[in-house]
Amino acid sequence: AVSGLDKEPDLVHMEAHTPDGNVQYVTCRAQMCSEANRNYPFRGYIDISSLVVQDDYIFIQVRL
C-alpha cells in the first residue's frame, strides 16, 4: 500500500499460482491472508508477472 493513496493500507495484491499451472489475481488483508479470506476480484486467469499496481489503478494481462 502507498501511504496517502491507498484507501486500505493493509490490502495485499498478488498473483497466485494454481495447482494446474495457471495464475489468478488475488487480494487479501495482510494480517488475514488465509485461503478462506482471499478475494478473487477477477475470476479468470492472468498472464504470469502481469500484475501492476500503479497509483489508483491495477493492471493485469488477461489470458485468452
Secondary structure as GFF3:
##gff-version 3
##sequence-region A 1 64
A	DSSP	beta_strand	11	17	.	.	.	ID=ss1
A	DSSP	beta_strand	23	29	.	.	.	ID=ss2
A	DSSP	three_ten_helix	35	37	.	.	.	ID=ss3
A	DSSP	beta_strand	52	54	.	.	.	ID=ss4
A	DSSP	beta_strand	57	59	.	.	.	ID=ss5
###
